[in-house]
Amino acid sequence: MSTLPLPPSAARGIRPRITGLVAERVFVRRSLTQSLRDGESLTMAIVLPVMLMLLFTFVFGGALSPDGAYVDYVVPGIILLCAGFGAASTAVYVSRDMTTGIIDRFRTMPLRSGAVLTGHVVASLVRNVVATTVVIGVALLLGFRPTAGLAAWIGVALLVALYILAITYLFATIGLAVRTPEAANGYGFVLLFLPYLSSAFVPVETMPVWLQWFAENQPVTPIIETLRGLLMGTPLGTQPIWAIGWCVAIVALAAAWGAWLYRRRGARR
């Protein structure tokens, strides 16, 4: 019985690289499975923003807006906080992969280096979309009454998805940069303070003068103002341009930095 000839790459002992998006699909499914098994992280990504919304609405809302309309003001910031809490776990997952030795096994396979990060990022995007939907539903129950039409809601969904993509890539890169999951969690927690130093909860002009410049020129403020404009019909101005520009810049820089870190850490082993 004759045997089929081996392909040239196999004859030389070289395994053919996996083509298409097969590797990405495998790692997305792996990351989603991890998320389902780690239900506490998904639960906290929903519960914490909801608790903050209840806190700001019922505890601080009366002082900030006696007419009860503060919930309309605060929801865009809560949406970004929800995305931040959900994406922060990505840094821990990536760091855990880097420290448990599983990445060394992946490096022996004919995979694109970006497939592992892609799996974490797409899974985080799915988790955050679910969490954000729940938070918006709770806000509607609390009296949130947006004036957005269908086109505006589509714009909100696209911008939130872009922001989630940007911050998730950033957290994933942080997971590559640090040495332990605990450090990844700590650095991620620092980034979660950015919405508090923006127009998420109070107008920028009410802040101290020395803080106003930072609040106006950091990435979160134009994203929040764009969401607020789309949802509540406030003037948009140039805020959408800045919002999209910041998100695209963060994705590009984080993806490039993450690919470099992945190769660099692999070369050290």
BALOBA-1460 file (C-alpha; in Angstrom, 3 decimals):
// residues 269
<rec num="1" residu="m" x="0.000" y="0.000" z="0.000"/>
<rec num="2" residu="s" x="1.534" y="3.304" z="-1.086"/>
<rec num="3" residu="t" x="1.673" y="6.357" z="1.191"/>
<rec num="4" residu="l" x="0.936" y="9.938" z="0.263"/>
<rec num="5" residu="p" x="3.986" y="12.182" z="-0.024"/>
<rec num="6" residu="l" x="4.415" y="14.712" z="2.774"/>
<rec num="7" residu="p" x="4.248" y="18.402" z="1.956"/>
<rec num="8" residu="p" x="7.666" y="20.112" z="1.734"/>
<rec num="9" residu="s" x="7.159" y="21.975" z="5.030"/>
<rec num="10" residu="a" x="6.335" y="18.754" z="6.884"/>
<rec num="11" residu="a" x="9.263" y="16.953" z="5.277"/>
<rec num="12" residu="r" x="11.559" y="19.652" z="6.696"/>
<rec num="13" residu="g" x="9.930" y="19.384" z="10.148"/>
<rec num="14" residu="i" x="8.166" y="22.754" z="9.831"/>
<rec num="15" residu="r" x="4.509" y="22.891" z="10.804"/>
<rec num="16" residu="p" x="2.333" y="25.023" z="8.533"/>
<rec num="17" residu="r" x="0.995" y="28.207" z="10.148"/>
<rec num="18" residu="i" x="-2.719" y="28.192" z="10.881"/>
<rec num="19" residu="t" x="-4.437" y="30.375" z="8.302"/>
<rec num="20" residu="g" x="-7.586" y="32.439" z="8.343"/>
<rec num="21" residu="l" x="-9.143" y="33.318" z="11.692"/>
<rec num="22" residu="v" x="-9.084" y="29.799" z="13.129"/>
<rec num="23" residu="a" x="-6.684" y="30.704" z="15.934"/>
<rec num="24" residu="e" x="-8.621" y="33.859" z="16.793"/>
<rec num="25" residu="r" x="-11.886" y="31.903" z="17.021"/>
<rec num="26" residu="v" x="-10.277" y="29.336" z="19.308"/>
<rec num="27" residu="f" x="-8.911" y="31.970" z="21.670"/>
<rec num="28" residu="v" x="-12.158" y="33.960" z="21.685"/>
<rec num="29" residu="r" x="-14.016" y="30.796" z="22.694"/>
<rec num="30" residu="r" x="-11.366" y="30.094" z="25.340"/>
<rec num="31" residu="s" x="-11.651" y="33.600" z="26.817"/>
<rec num="32" residu="l" x="-15.463" y="33.494" z="26.810"/>
<rec num="33" residu="t" x="-15.343" y="30.157" z="28.622"/>
<rec num="34" residu="q" x="-13.032" y="31.686" z="31.232"/>
<rec num="35" residu="s" x="-15.472" y="34.569" z="31.658"/>
<rec num="36" residu="l" x="-18.404" y="32.220" z="32.236"/>
<rec num="37" residu="r" x="-16.411" y="30.289" z="34.813"/>
<rec num="38" residu="d" x="-15.356" y="33.526" z="36.513"/>
<rec num="39" residu="g" x="-18.872" y="34.747" z="37.099"/>
<rec num="40" residu="e" x="-17.802" y="36.934" z="40.015"/>
<rec num="41" residu="s" x="-15.878" y="39.328" z="37.754"/>
<rec num="42" residu="l" x="-18.820" y="39.735" z="35.385"/>
<rec num="43" residu="t" x="-21.195" y="40.224" z="38.297"/>
<rec num="44" residu="m" x="-19.001" y="42.888" z="39.903"/>
<rec num="45" residu="a" x="-18.608" y="44.657" z="36.545"/>
<rec num="46" residu="i" x="-22.396" y="45.111" z="36.613"/>
<rec num="47" residu="v" x="-23.033" y="45.568" z="40.333"/>
<rec num="48" residu="l" x="-20.391" y="48.240" z="40.993"/>
<rec num="49" residu="p" x="-21.588" y="50.702" z="38.292"/>
<rec num="50" residu="v" x="-25.196" y="50.142" z="39.351"/>
<rec num="51" residu="m" x="-24.274" y="50.849" z="42.980"/>
<rec num="52" residu="l" x="-22.440" y="54.016" z="41.950"/>
<rec num="53" residu="m" x="-25.430" y="55.133" z="39.910"/>
<rec num="54" residu="l" x="-27.717" y="54.592" z="42.895"/>
<rec num="55" residu="l" x="-25.255" y="56.446" z="45.117"/>
<rec num="56" residu="f" x="-24.911" y="59.474" z="42.871"/>
<rec num="57" residu="t" x="-28.597" y="59.585" z="42.013"/>
<rec num="58" residu="f" x="-30.112" y="59.247" z="45.481"/>
<rec num="59" residu="v" x="-27.336" y="60.510" z="47.781"/>
<rec num="60" residu="f" x="-25.668" y="63.298" z="45.791"/>
<rec num="61" residu="g" x="-28.317" y="63.903" z="43.133"/>
<rec num="62" residu="g" x="-30.583" y="66.020" z="45.358"/>
<rec num="63" residu="a" x="-27.774" y="68.429" z="46.136"/>
<rec num="64" residu="l" x="-26.429" y="68.593" z="42.586"/>
<rec num="65" residu="s" x="-29.795" y="68.745" z="40.815"/>
<rec num="66" residu="p" x="-32.821" y="69.353" z="43.084"/>
<rec num="67" residu="d" x="-35.255" y="68.850" z="40.182"/>
<rec num="68" residu="g" x="-34.377" y="65.130" z="40.042"/>
<rec num="69" residu="a" x="-32.826" y="65.311" z="36.557"/>
<rec num="70" residu="y" x="-29.348" y="64.349" z="37.733"/>
<rec num="71" residu="v" x="-29.826" y="60.767" z="36.569"/>
<rec num="72" residu="d" x="-30.007" y="62.060" z="32.981"/>
<rec num="73" residu="y" x="-26.675" y="63.800" z="33.478"/>
<rec num="74" residu="v" x="-24.820" y="60.977" z="35.190"/>
<rec num="75" residu="v" x="-25.727" y="57.970" z="33.013"/>
<rec num="76" residu="p" x="-23.100" y="58.577" z="30.262"/>
<rec num="77" residu="g" x="-20.353" y="58.573" z="32.891"/>
<rec num="78" residu="i" x="-21.749" y="55.434" z="34.510"/>
<rec num="79" residu="i" x="-21.698" y="53.702" z="31.116"/>
<rec num="80" residu="l" x="-17.965" y="54.396" z="30.791"/>
<rec num="81" residu="l" x="-17.358" y="53.308" z="34.376"/>
<rec num="82" residu="c" x="-19.134" y="50.054" z="33.574"/>
<rec num="83" residu="a" x="-16.868" y="49.539" z="30.555"/>
<rec num="84" residu="g" x="-13.814" y="50.271" z="32.683"/>
<rec num="85" residu="f" x="-14.744" y="47.813" z="35.427"/>
<rec num="86" residu="g" x="-15.445" y="45.129" z="32.844"/>
<rec num="87" residu="a" x="-12.236" y="45.708" z="30.892"/>
<rec num="88" residu="a" x="-10.034" y="45.799" z="33.995"/>
<rec num="89" residu="s" x="-10.347" y="42.037" z="34.412"/>
<rec num="90" residu="t" x="-8.666" y="41.618" z="31.011"/>
<rec num="91" residu="a" x="-5.365" y="42.839" z="32.459"/>
<rec num="92" residu="v" x="-5.569" y="40.155" z="35.144"/>
<rec num="93" residu="y" x="-6.449" y="37.408" z="32.633"/>
<rec num="94" residu="v" x="-3.567" y="38.341" z="30.320"/>
<rec num="95" residu="s" x="-1.082" y="38.614" z="33.190"/>
<rec num="96" residu="r" x="-2.220" y="35.248" z="34.496"/>
<rec num="97" residu="d" x="-1.595" y="33.702" z="31.081"/>
<rec num="98" residu="m" x="1.899" y="35.196" z="31.037"/>
<rec num="99" residu="t" x="2.810" y="33.903" z="34.506"/>
<rec num="100" residu="t" x="1.327" y="30.393" z="34.471"/>
<rec num="101" residu="g" x="3.365" y="29.125" z="31.534"/>
<rec num="102" residu="i" x="0.472" y="28.603" z="29.122"/>
<rec num="103" residu="i" x="1.894" y="31.260" z="26.786"/>
<rec num="104" residu="d" x="5.102" y="29.225" z="26.443"/>
<rec num="105" residu="r" x="2.998" y="26.350" z="25.115"/>
<rec num="106" residu="f" x="1.206" y="28.674" z="22.701"/>
<rec num="107" residu="r" x="4.560" y="29.906" z="21.385"/>
<rec num="108" residu="t" x="5.426" y="26.377" z="20.239"/>
<rec num="109" residu="m" x="2.347" y="26.350" z="18.017"/>
<rec num="110" residu="p" x="2.137" y="27.892" z="14.537"/>
<rec num="111" residu="l" x="-0.039" y="30.794" z="15.727"/>
<rec num="112" residu="r" x="-0.025" y="34.505" z="15.081"/>
<rec num="113" residu="s" x="1.216" y="36.316" z="18.172"/>
<rec num="114" residu="g" x="-1.834" y="38.592" z="18.193"/>
<rec num="115" residu="a" x="-4.340" y="35.727" z="18.378"/>
<rec num="116" residu="v" x="-4.069" y="35.395" z="22.162"/>
<rec num="117" residu="l" x="-4.695" y="39.109" z="22.766"/>
<rec num="118" residu="t" x="-7.497" y="39.134" z="20.199"/>
<rec num="119" residu="g" x="-9.284" y="36.400" z="22.119"/>
<rec num="120" residu="h" x="-9.129" y="38.372" z="25.361"/>
<rec num="121" residu="v" x="-10.213" y="41.624" z="23.688"/>
<rec num="122" residu="v" x="-13.216" y="40.171" z="21.842"/>
<rec num="123" residu="a" x="-14.380" y="38.296" z="24.941"/>
<rec num="124" residu="s" x="-14.121" y="41.522" z="26.960"/>
<rec num="125" residu="l" x="-16.138" y="43.337" z="24.303"/>
<rec num="126" residu="v" x="-18.929" y="40.748" z="24.605"/>
<rec num="127" residu="r" x="-18.873" y="40.895" z="28.428"/>
<rec num="128" residu="n" x="-18.994" y="44.676" z="28.459"/>
<rec num="129" residu="v" x="-21.837" y="44.928" z="25.950"/>
<rec num="130" residu="v" x="-23.922" y="42.672" z="28.210"/>
<rec num="131" residu="a" x="-22.985" y="44.651" z="31.338"/>
<rec num="132" residu="t" x="-23.650" y="48.015" z="29.660"/>
<rec num="133" residu="t" x="-27.080" y="46.864" z="28.477"/>
<rec num="134" residu="v" x="-27.996" y="45.871" z="32.031"/>
<rec num="135" residu="v" x="-26.770" y="49.220" z="33.419"/>
<rec num="136" residu="i" x="-28.816" y="51.190" z="30.875"/>
<rec num="137" residu="g" x="-31.864" y="49.097" z="31.745"/>
<rec num="138" residu="v" x="-31.430" y="49.904" z="35.451"/>
<rec num="139" residu="a" x="-30.999" y="53.593" z="34.588"/>
<rec num="140" residu="l" x="-34.328" y="53.555" z="32.731"/>
<rec num="141" residu="l" x="-35.971" y="52.076" z="35.805"/>
<rec num="142" residu="l" x="-34.484" y="54.914" z="37.898"/>
<rec num="143" residu="g" x="-36.010" y="57.575" z="35.676"/>
<rec num="144" residu="f" x="-33.447" y="58.029" z="32.922"/>
<rec num="145" residu="r" x="-35.334" y="59.502" z="29.973"/>
<rec num="146" residu="p" x="-33.127" y="59.944" z="26.878"/>
<rec num="147" residu="t" x="-34.422" y="61.876" z="23.888"/>
<rec num="148" residu="a" x="-32.326" y="59.929" z="21.370"/>
<rec num="149" residu="g" x="-33.806" y="58.575" z="18.181"/>
<rec num="150" residu="l" x="-32.782" y="55.393" z="16.390"/>
<rec num="151" residu="a" x="-29.798" y="56.976" z="14.622"/>
<rec num="152" residu="a" x="-28.538" y="58.493" z="17.873"/>
<rec num="153" residu="w" x="-28.845" y="55.145" z="19.686"/>
<rec num="154" residu="i" x="-26.834" y="53.475" z="16.920"/>
<rec num="155" residu="g" x="-24.195" y="56.170" z="17.348"/>
<rec num="156" residu="v" x="-24.161" y="55.554" z="21.106"/>
<rec num="157" residu="a" x="-23.742" y="51.807" z="20.585"/>
<rec num="158" residu="l" x="-20.887" y="52.274" z="18.111"/>
<rec num="159" residu="l" x="-19.055" y="54.791" z="20.300"/>
<rec num="160" residu="v" x="-19.422" y="52.651" z="23.425"/>
<rec num="161" residu="a" x="-18.145" y="49.607" z="21.495"/>
<rec num="162" residu="l" x="-15.176" y="51.625" z="20.216"/>
<rec num="163" residu="y" x="-14.388" y="52.849" z="23.723"/>
<rec num="164" residu="i" x="-14.629" y="49.313" z="25.110"/>
<rec num="165" residu="l" x="-12.270" y="48.122" z="22.362"/>
<rec num="166" residu="a" x="-9.788" y="50.890" z="23.153"/>
<rec num="167" residu="i" x="-9.737" y="50.471" z="26.917"/>
<rec num="168" residu="t" x="-9.658" y="46.669" z="26.653"/>
<rec num="169" residu="y" x="-6.606" y="46.758" z="24.393"/>
<rec num="170" residu="l" x="-5.003" y="49.117" z="26.887"/>
<rec num="171" residu="f" x="-5.756" y="46.833" z="29.838"/>
<rec num="172" residu="a" x="-4.553" y="43.790" z="27.878"/>
<rec num="173" residu="t" x="-1.271" y="45.557" z="27.197"/>
<rec num="174" residu="i" x="-0.931" y="46.422" z="30.865"/>
<rec num="175" residu="g" x="-1.353" y="42.718" z="31.595"/>
<rec num="176" residu="l" x="1.604" y="42.030" z="29.305"/>
<rec num="177" residu="a" x="3.742" y="44.804" z="30.779"/>
<rec num="178" residu="v" x="3.497" y="43.864" z="34.467"/>
<rec num="179" residu="r" x="4.916" y="40.788" z="36.165"/>
<rec num="180" residu="t" x="2.030" y="39.608" z="38.333"/>
<rec num="181" residu="p" x="-1.791" y="39.563" z="38.154"/>
<rec num="182" residu="e" x="-1.864" y="41.585" z="41.379"/>
<rec num="183" residu="a" x="0.163" y="44.374" z="39.766"/>
<rec num="184" residu="a" x="-2.106" y="44.279" z="36.709"/>
<rec num="185" residu="n" x="-5.104" y="44.725" z="38.964"/>
<rec num="186" residu="g" x="-3.445" y="47.674" z="40.708"/>
<rec num="187" residu="y" x="-2.473" y="49.549" z="37.554"/>
<rec num="188" residu="g" x="-5.907" y="48.930" z="36.093"/>
<rec num="189" residu="f" x="-7.523" y="50.385" z="39.192"/>
<rec num="190" residu="v" x="-5.583" y="53.630" z="38.660"/>
<rec num="191" residu="l" x="-7.033" y="54.022" z="35.148"/>
<rec num="192" residu="l" x="-10.547" y="53.640" z="36.521"/>
<rec num="193" residu="f" x="-10.170" y="57.042" z="38.216"/>
<rec num="194" residu="l" x="-10.147" y="58.928" z="34.896"/>
<rec num="195" residu="p" x="-13.964" y="59.241" z="34.649"/>
<rec num="196" residu="y" x="-14.020" y="60.892" z="38.078"/>
<rec num="197" residu="l" x="-11.674" y="63.593" z="36.755"/>
<rec num="198" residu="s" x="-13.910" y="64.396" z="33.783"/>
<rec num="199" residu="s" x="-17.367" y="65.810" z="33.153"/>
<rec num="200" residu="a" x="-18.942" y="62.471" z="34.111"/>
<rec num="201" residu="f" x="-20.429" y="63.591" z="37.418"/>
<rec num="202" residu="v" x="-20.135" y="67.387" z="37.536"/>
<rec num="203" residu="p" x="-19.596" y="70.074" z="34.867"/>
<rec num="204" residu="v" x="-15.932" y="70.844" z="34.255"/>
<rec num="205" residu="e" x="-16.436" y="74.554" z="35.010"/>
<rec num="206" residu="t" x="-17.352" y="73.731" z="38.624"/>
<rec num="207" residu="m" x="-13.922" y="72.207" z="39.261"/>
<rec num="208" residu="p" x="-10.894" y="74.101" z="40.588"/>
<rec num="209" residu="v" x="-9.114" y="76.089" z="37.878"/>
<rec num="210" residu="w" x="-5.969" y="73.978" z="38.108"/>
<rec num="211" residu="l" x="-8.033" y="70.820" z="37.430"/>
<rec num="212" residu="q" x="-10.194" y="72.156" z="34.619"/>
<rec num="213" residu="w" x="-7.456" y="71.974" z="31.966"/>
<rec num="214" residu="f" x="-6.822" y="68.274" z="32.662"/>
<rec num="215" residu="a" x="-10.531" y="67.459" z="32.797"/>
<rec num="216" residu="e" x="-11.179" y="69.180" z="29.471"/>
<rec num="217" residu="n" x="-8.242" y="67.608" z="27.628"/>
<rec num="218" residu="q" x="-8.219" y="64.011" z="28.829"/>
<rec num="219" residu="p" x="-9.751" y="61.256" z="26.625"/>
<rec num="220" residu="v" x="-12.833" y="60.492" z="28.741"/>
<rec num="221" residu="t" x="-14.451" y="63.953" z="28.678"/>
<rec num="222" residu="p" x="-15.127" y="64.191" z="24.899"/>
<rec num="223" residu="i" x="-16.445" y="60.623" z="24.897"/>
<rec num="224" residu="i" x="-18.855" y="61.409" z="27.727"/>
<rec num="225" residu="e" x="-19.957" y="64.702" z="26.148"/>
<rec num="226" residu="t" x="-20.584" y="62.902" z="22.855"/>
<rec num="227" residu="l" x="-22.691" y="60.239" z="24.575"/>
<rec num="228" residu="r" x="-24.552" y="62.941" z="26.488"/>
<rec num="229" residu="g" x="-25.212" y="64.877" z="23.295"/>
<rec num="230" residu="l" x="-26.498" y="61.804" z="21.470"/>
<rec num="231" residu="l" x="-28.683" y="60.650" z="24.361"/>
<rec num="232" residu="m" x="-29.986" y="63.967" z="25.660"/>
<rec num="233" residu="g" x="-29.683" y="66.284" z="22.654"/>
<rec num="234" residu="t" x="-27.052" y="68.631" z="24.142"/>
<rec num="235" residu="p" x="-24.734" y="70.449" z="21.679"/>
<rec num="236" residu="l" x="-22.022" y="68.202" z="20.284"/>
<rec num="237" residu="g" x="-19.616" y="70.643" z="18.655"/>
<rec num="238" residu="t" x="-16.285" y="68.985" z="17.869"/>
<rec num="239" residu="q" x="-16.584" y="66.470" z="20.712"/>
<rec num="240" residu="p" x="-17.372" y="63.443" z="18.448"/>
<rec num="241" residu="i" x="-14.206" y="64.056" z="16.439"/>
<rec num="242" residu="w" x="-12.094" y="64.149" z="19.592"/>
<rec num="243" residu="a" x="-13.899" y="61.125" z="21.037"/>
<rec num="244" residu="i" x="-13.310" y="58.955" z="17.976"/>
<rec num="245" residu="g" x="-9.773" y="60.267" z="17.576"/>
<rec num="246" residu="w" x="-8.847" y="59.410" z="21.165"/>
<rec num="247" residu="c" x="-10.313" y="55.903" z="20.874"/>
<rec num="248" residu="v" x="-8.556" y="55.142" z="17.584"/>
<rec num="249" residu="a" x="-5.246" y="56.484" z="18.934"/>
<rec num="250" residu="i" x="-5.514" y="54.357" z="22.080"/>
<rec num="251" residu="v" x="-6.297" y="51.222" z="20.056"/>
<rec num="252" residu="a" x="-3.386" y="51.823" z="17.684"/>
<rec num="253" residu="l" x="-0.850" y="52.587" z="20.416"/>
<rec num="254" residu="a" x="-2.003" y="49.777" z="22.713"/>
<rec num="255" residu="a" x="-2.030" y="47.209" z="19.891"/>
<rec num="256" residu="a" x="1.483" y="48.201" z="18.758"/>
<rec num="257" residu="w" x="2.797" y="48.268" z="22.324"/>
<rec num="258" residu="g" x="1.157" y="44.928" z="23.106"/>
<rec num="259" residu="a" x="2.634" y="43.216" z="20.024"/>
<rec num="260" residu="w" x="6.089" y="44.543" z="20.943"/>
<rec num="261" residu="l" x="5.771" y="43.388" z="24.552"/>
<rec num="262" residu="y" x="4.585" y="39.939" z="23.457"/>
<rec num="263" residu="r" x="7.616" y="39.485" z="21.193"/>
<rec num="264" residu="r" x="10.006" y="40.973" z="23.761"/>
<rec num="265" residu="r" x="8.855" y="38.797" z="26.624"/>
<rec num="266" residu="g" x="8.997" y="35.773" z="24.365"/>
<rec num="267" residu="a" x="12.590" y="36.579" z="23.359"/>
<rec num="268" residu="r" x="13.660" y="36.661" z="27.023"/>
<rec num="269" residu="r" x="12.551" y="33.092" z="27.663"/>
